[in-house]
Amino acid sequence: MIKAMWKDCSRREFLKAAALGTVAAALEKRVSGKENKVAKPNVVVILVDDLGYGDLGCFGADDLRTPHVDSIAADGIRFSRFYSNCPVCSPTRASLLTGRYPDLVGVPGVIRTHRENSWGFLSQEAILLPQAIKAGGYHTALVGKWHLGLESPNTPTERGFDTFHGFLGDMMDDYYTHKRHDINYMRKQEEEIHPEGHATDLFTQWAVDYIGERARKEEPFFLYLAYNAPHTPIQPPEEWLERVKERDPRMDQNRAKLAALIEHMDNGVGRVKAALNERGILENTLLLFVSDNGGQLNIGASNGELKRGKGDMFEGGIKVPMCAQWPGKIPPGSQSERVALTMDLFATVCEACGVDPPEKIEGRSILATLQGAKQPEENRTLFWVRREGNHYGGRAYYAARHENWKLLQNSPFEPLELYDLASDPHEDNPLPKNHDMHRKLFDDLRNHVNDSGMVPWQRPD
């Protein structure tokens, strides 16, 4: 073939190409007139719901089996100090999709069906990740849980996703009927649908279908796969529960049910990864896996040695498992102790996709860290917020961190306490209020609250 095409190249072009080891590419470019460009990566972000820091094999669990998520960590990188932007759901999702603190985009708390118990309204000024990466030629899809609005103008297809196949609401009252407050929030695009089957299986199959469709296209894709699992109700398929019981008959019933729900979800992750591999696109896909907050302790979750769990500003509520793989780009078996948050994934995905993120975001790219390069720590104070009804009375409570110093209030009615995570990782020994870092973090937090006060969070009537 090279001899046949030799006449279409000058001798100088041929020798130059040969010296670079790119003869075939040079000839193809000469004949076709097209540049051979490196394909942009596909990106798959898998966000799971209420998965505890200690509920994966790769994060120390020894009583459940998660081989597929473990394989992401083994084939790529595992973060030991990754944090969600909130100890509950909607705010973290808002940060993932905007690259901002959730209260700066109108989502300081959980968005729910009834206005009197809904604590957020996604700002119309916020630029969402699918909108940002359109500039890179990406097709974008959300499969699974949205939880950032139940009606126009805050539905997925109105906020930048080309494809939406999933659930608009917060939690499902039943994994098989898919309803919340007896309302069906399942949608395909804007159409209400009535699929049959376990929600985890449905979301997995819809993700696999999407991968199959987009693998035949030239344009790269961004898939955001958001499972409801392992959020309550803890409702694994019966055969998965029996498998866990057979393996460990002495396991506590609550723990067994949760383990089965997590293992079933892990199987879905494996099917998604297999679909990428079978379609020949895994090698050019950045795959990210993360939880939206800590595990819920009263249903059997484990946050390892961390203090407390979901809903708390202690480490167990906000420190979450995160791992990623990208063959040829992320060194396999690597680990990072870099402190990063959910909102940092926005800028990371933008950089991987070759697009500039919006100027006004707080998230910072960790792509260099993923790829094994040395990346200086960000000199920033980090903030967490949760506004909630029920016994919280609609009030907000906060945490702030700078380096290893952490100031937290674990409910609106408790005092702010300072901890040194370097010497007190279990947050057992609060430091005196006259400590210099107590004043610094108190002032930083006051300024953040002042800024967030300019952003409305209530749904308009």
C-alpha positions in Angstrom: 0.0 0.0 0.0 2.9 2.3 0.9 4.5 1.7 -2.5 1.3 2.3 -4.3 0.9 5.6 -2.6 4.6 6.7 -2.8 3.9 8.7 -6.0 1.6 11.0 -4.0 4.3 12.1 -1.6 7.5 14.1 -2.2 10.8 12.4 -1.2 11.3 15.0 1.6 7.8 14.3 3.0 8.4 10.6 3.0 11.8 10.7 4.7 10.5 13.1 7.3 7.5 10.8 8.0 9.8 7.7 8.1 12.1 9.4 10.6 9.1 10.0 12.9 7.8 6.5 12.4 4.5 7.8 10.9 4.8 6.9 7.2 1.2 5.5 7.0 -0.2 8.5 8.7 1.6 10.9 6.5 0.5 9.1 3.3 -3.1 8.9 4.5 -3.1 12.6 5.3 -1.6 13.4 1.8 -4.2 11.3 -0.1 -7.3 12.1 2.0 -6.5 15.7 2.8 -7.5 15.1 6.4 -5.6 15.4 9.6 -5.4 12.4 11.9 -6.4 13.8 15.2 -6.4 12.1 18.6 -10.0 11.3 19.5 -11.4 13.1 22.4 -12.2 10.9 25.4 -15.6 9.7 26.3 -16.5 10.5 30.0 -18.6 8.4 32.3 -19.4 9.7 35.8 -21.1 7.1 38.1 -22.6 8.7 41.1 -24.1 6.4 43.8 -26.4 7.3 46.6 -25.5 7.0 50.3 -22.5 4.6 49.8 -20.4 4.7 52.9 -16.6 5.2 53.0 -16.2 1.6 54.3 -18.6 -0.2 52.0 -16.3 -1.1 49.1 -13.7 -3.8 49.0 -11.1 -1.3 47.8 -11.9 0.9 50.8 -11.5 -1.9 53.4 -14.8 -3.7 53.5 -14.3 -7.4 54.2 -17.9 -8.6 54.4 -19.2 -7.7 51.0 -18.0 -8.2 47.4 -17.6 -5.3 45.0 -15.2 -6.6 42.3 -16.3 -4.2 39.6 -15.8 -1.0 41.5 -12.7 -2.4 42.9 -11.4 -3.0 39.4 -11.8 0.7 38.6 -9.5 1.5 41.6 -7.1 -1.3 40.5 -7.0 -0.2 36.9 -6.7 3.5 37.9 -6.6 5.6 41.0 -8.2 5.6 44.5 -8.6 8.8 46.5 -8.4 8.5 50.3 -9.3 12.1 51.1 -12.2 12.9 48.7 -15.2 14.7 50.0 -18.8 15.3 48.9 -20.0 18.9 48.9 -22.7 18.1 51.4 -23.7 15.3 53.8 -27.0 14.9 51.8 -28.1 14.5 48.3 -29.3 17.4 46.2 -26.5 19.9 47.2 -23.8 17.4 46.2 -25.4 16.8 42.8 -25.7 20.6 42.3 -21.9 20.9 43.0 -21.0 18.1 40.6 -23.0 19.7 37.8 -22.1 23.3 38.4 -18.5 23.2 39.8 -19.8 25.5 42.6 -20.7 25.4 46.3 -24.3 24.3 46.4 -25.6 27.3 48.3 -24.1 29.6 45.6 -26.4 28.0 43.0 -29.5 27.9 45.2 -29.3 24.4 46.5 -28.3 24.4 50.2 -30.6 21.5 51.0 -32.7 18.7 49.6 -35.2 19.4 46.8 -38.5 17.7 47.5 -42.0 17.4 46.2 -43.7 19.6 48.7 -42.7 23.2 48.9 -42.8 23.4 52.7 -40.2 20.7 52.9 -38.0 21.6 49.9 -34.8 23.5 50.5 -33.4 24.4 47.2 -34.1 25.8 43.7 -31.3 25.4 41.1 -30.3 28.9 39.9 -31.1 29.7 36.3 -27.8 31.5 36.1 -25.8 28.4 36.8 -24.0 26.8 33.8 -24.2 23.0 34.0 -21.5 20.6 33.0 -23.4 19.3 29.9 -23.8 22.8 28.7 -20.1 23.6 29.3 -18.8 20.7 27.3 -21.0 21.3 24.3 -18.2 23.5 23.1 -16.1 20.3 22.8 -18.6 18.6 20.5 -20.0 16.3 23.2 -23.3 14.5 23.2 -24.5 14.4 26.8 -26.8 12.0 28.7 -28.2 11.6 32.2 -29.4 8.1 33.1 -30.9 7.6 36.6 -31.5 10.1 39.4 -31.7 13.8 38.7 -32.9 15.4 42.0 -32.4 19.0 41.0 -35.9 19.9 40.1 -39.3 18.2 39.4 -40.7 20.6 36.8 -39.8 23.2 34.3 -37.4 25.1 34.1 -35.2 22.7 36.1 -35.5 19.4 34.2 -32.5 17.7 32.7 -33.2 18.4 29.0 -33.8 22.0 29.9 -30.5 22.2 31.7 -28.2 20.9 28.9 -28.6 17.1 28.7 -29.4 15.8 25.2 -30.8 12.6 26.6 -32.5 11.9 29.9 -33.7 8.5 30.9 -34.4 8.2 34.6 -36.0 9.6 37.7 -36.6 13.2 38.5 -37.2 12.9 42.3 -35.3 12.4 45.5 -35.8 8.8 46.8 -38.1 6.0 45.5 -40.5 4.6 47.9 -40.1 1.3 46.2 -37.4 0.1 43.8 -40.0 -1.8 41.7 -42.8 0.7 41.5 -40.5 3.7 41.2 -42.9 6.2 42.8 -42.5 8.9 45.4 -45.5 10.1 47.4 -47.5 8.0 44.9 -46.2 10.2 42.1 -44.5 8.7 39.1 -41.3 10.6 38.4 -39.8 8.3 35.8 -39.2 10.0 32.4 -37.7 9.4 29.0 -36.8 12.9 27.8 -40.0 14.8 29.0 -42.4 11.8 28.6 -43.7 10.0 31.7 -42.9 6.3 31.4 -43.9 3.1 33.3 -40.9 0.7 33.1 -41.0 -2.7 34.9 -38.1 -4.0 37.0 -35.7 -3.0 39.7 -34.5 0.6 39.3 -30.8 -0.4 39.5 -31.3 -2.9 36.6 -33.2 -0.4 34.6 -30.6 2.3 35.0 -27.8 -0.1 34.1 -29.6 -1.3 31.0 -30.4 2.2 29.8 -26.8 3.2 30.3 -25.6 0.1 28.4 -28.1 1.0 25.6 -26.8 4.5 25.4 -23.2 3.4 25.2 -24.2 1.1 22.4 -25.9 3.9 20.5 -23.1 6.4 20.9 -20.3 3.9 20.1 -21.4 4.0 16.5 -21.1 7.8 16.4 -18.1 9.9 15.7 -18.8 12.6 18.4 -17.6 11.8 21.9 -20.1 11.5 24.7 -20.6 12.3 28.4 -22.7 9.9 30.4 -23.7 10.8 33.9 -25.1 7.6 35.5 -26.7 8.3 38.8 -28.0 5.2 40.7 -30.5 5.5 43.5 -28.8 2.6 45.2 -27.9 2.0 48.0 -30.3 4.7 49.3 -33.3 3.5 51.3 -35.6 1.6 51.0 -33.0 -1.2 51.3 -34.6 -3.5 48.7 -32.2 -5.8 46.9 -33.5 -8.4 44.5 -34.2 -11.6 46.4 -31.6 -13.7 44.6 -28.9 -11.2 45.6 -29.9 -11.2 49.3 -29.9 -15.1 49.3 -26.4 -15.0 47.8 -25.2 -12.9 50.7 -27.0 -15.0 53.3 -25.5 -18.2 51.9 -22.0 -16.7 52.0 -22.4 -15.4 55.6 -25.4 -16.8 57.5 -24.4 -15.0 60.7 -24.5 -11.5 59.1 -26.9 -9.1 60.7 -30.1 -8.8 58.7 -29.8 -5.1 58.0 -26.2 -5.4 57.0 -27.0 -8.4 54.7 -29.8 -6.5 52.9 -27.5 -3.5 52.4 -24.6 -5.6 51.3 -26.9 -7.3 48.7 -28.1 -3.9 47.4 -24.5 -2.7 47.1 -23.4 -5.9 45.4 -26.3 -5.7 43.0 -25.3 -2.1 42.1 -21.7 -3.2 41.7 -22.8 -5.8 39.2 -24.5 -2.9 37.3 -21.2 -1.0 37.3 -19.5 -4.1 35.9 -22.1 -4.3 33.0 -21.4 -0.7 32.1 -17.7 -1.2 32.1 -18.1 -4.4 30.0 -20.2 -2.5 27.5 -17.5 0.1 27.1 -15.0 -2.7 26.6 -17.1 -4.7 24.2 -17.7 -1.6 22.0 -14.0 -1.0 21.9 -14.1 2.4 23.6 -13.0 1.7 27.2 -9.4 2.6 26.2 -10.6 6.1 25.4 -12.9 6.6 28.3 -12.4 8.5 31.5 -14.5 6.6 34.1 -15.2 8.2 37.5 -17.0 6.6 40.4 -18.0 8.5 43.6 -20.7 8.6 46.3 -22.9 11.7 47.0 -22.4 11.5 50.8 -21.6 9.2 53.6 -23.5 6.0 54.5 -26.6 5.9 56.6 -25.7 4.2 59.8 -29.1 3.1 61.1 -29.6 0.9 58.1 -26.3 -1.0 58.3 -23.9 1.2 56.4 -20.2 1.4 57.3 -18.1 4.5 57.1 -15.0 2.7 58.3 -13.3 4.4 61.2 -14.8 7.8 60.4 -17.1 9.5 62.9 -20.8 9.4 62.3 -22.5 9.3 58.8 -25.0 10.7 56.4 -26.4 14.1 57.4 -23.4 14.8 59.7 -20.7 17.4 59.2 -18.2 14.9 60.9 -16.0 13.0 58.5 -18.4 10.1 58.2 -21.0 12.3 56.6 -18.8 14.0 53.9 -15.8 11.8 53.3 -16.6 9.5 50.4 -15.1 6.7 48.3 -13.9 8.0 44.9 -11.9 6.2 42.2 -11.2 6.6 38.5 -9.6 4.9 35.5 -8.5 6.1 32.1 -6.3 3.5 30.3 -3.0 4.9 29.2 -3.6 8.2 31.1 -4.1 7.2 34.8 -1.4 4.9 36.1 -3.1 1.7 37.4 -3.0 0.9 41.1 -2.3 4.5 42.1 -3.5 6.3 45.2 -3.8 9.9 46.2 -4.2 11.7 49.5 -5.0 15.0 47.8 -8.0 16.8 49.4 -10.7 17.3 46.7 -14.4 17.8 46.5 -17.3 16.8 44.2 -17.3 20.3 42.7 -13.7 19.7 41.5 -15.0 17.0 39.1 -16.6 19.7 36.9 -13.3 21.4 36.1 -11.6 18.0 35.8 -14.1 16.8 33.2 -13.8 20.1 31.3 -10.1 19.8 31.1 -10.2 16.2 30.0 -12.7 17.2 27.3 -10.5 20.1 26.1 -12.9 22.9 27.0 -12.6 25.8 29.3 -14.8 25.8 32.4 -16.9 28.9 33.3 -14.8 31.5 35.0 -17.0 31.8 38.0 -16.6 28.4 39.7 -15.0 27.3 42.9 -14.0 23.8 41.7 -10.5 23.1 40.6 -9.3 20.4 38.2 -7.6 17.4 39.6 -6.7 15.9 36.2 -3.0 16.2 36.8 -3.3 14.2 40.0 -5.4 11.6 38.2 -2.6 11.3 35.6 0.1 10.8 38.2 1.7 14.3 38.0 2.6 16.3 41.1 -0.1 18.9 41.7 0.3 21.5 44.5 -2.5 21.5 47.0 -5.0 24.3 46.6 -4.6 27.0 49.2 -8.3 27.4 49.9 -10.8 27.2 52.7 -13.5 24.7 52.0 -17.1 24.9 53.0 -20.1 22.6 53.6 -23.7 23.5 54.2 -27.0 21.8 54.8 -30.4 23.4 55.3 -33.1 21.1 56.5 -36.6 21.1 57.9 -38.0 18.5 60.3 -36.4 18.9 63.7 -33.8 21.4 62.2 -36.6 24.0 61.8 -35.5 25.0 58.3 -32.2 26.2 59.5 -28.7 25.7 58.0 -25.6 24.3 59.6 -22.0 24.4 58.4 -18.4 23.2 58.3 -15.3 24.9 57.1 -11.8 23.5 56.5 -8.4 24.9 55.8 -5.5 22.5 55.5 -6.0 20.0 58.4 -8.1 22.4 60.5 -11.8 21.9 60.5 -14.6 23.9 62.1 -18.0 22.3 62.2 -21.4 22.6 63.6 -23.3 19.3 63.5 -26.8 20.8 63.8 -28.1 24.4 63.9 -28.4 24.1 67.6 -24.9 22.9 68.4 -21.8 25.1 68.9 -19.1 25.4 66.3 -16.1 23.2 67.3 -12.6 23.2 65.9 -10.6 20.0 65.3 -7.1 19.3 64.1 -7.6 16.3 61.7 -3.8 15.7 61.6 -3.7 14.8 65.3 -7.4 14.0 65.8 -8.7 12.3 62.7 -11.7 10.8 64.6 -12.8 14.3 65.8 -12.9 13.4 69.4 -11.2 16.4 71.0 -12.5 19.9 70.1 -10.0 22.7 70.6 -10.5 25.9 72.6 -12.6 28.7 71.1 -9.6 31.1 71.5 -7.5 29.1 69.1 -6.3 31.2 66.2 -7.7 28.8 63.6 -11.1 29.0 65.2 -11.3 32.7 64.5 -9.9 32.4 61.0 -12.4 29.7 59.9 -15.2 31.5 61.7 -14.5 34.6 59.7 -14.1 32.7 56.4 -17.4 30.9 57.0 -19.1 34.2 57.9 -17.9 35.7 54.5 -19.1 32.6 52.7 -22.6 32.8 54.3 -22.7 36.4 53.4 -22.1 35.6 49.7 -24.5 32.8 49.6 -27.2 35.0 51.1 -27.5 36.7 47.8 -28.7 33.5 46.1 -32.4 32.6 46.5 -33.1 28.9 47.3 -36.9 28.8 47.4 -39.0 27.6 44.5 -41.1 30.4 43.0 -44.8 30.0 43.5 
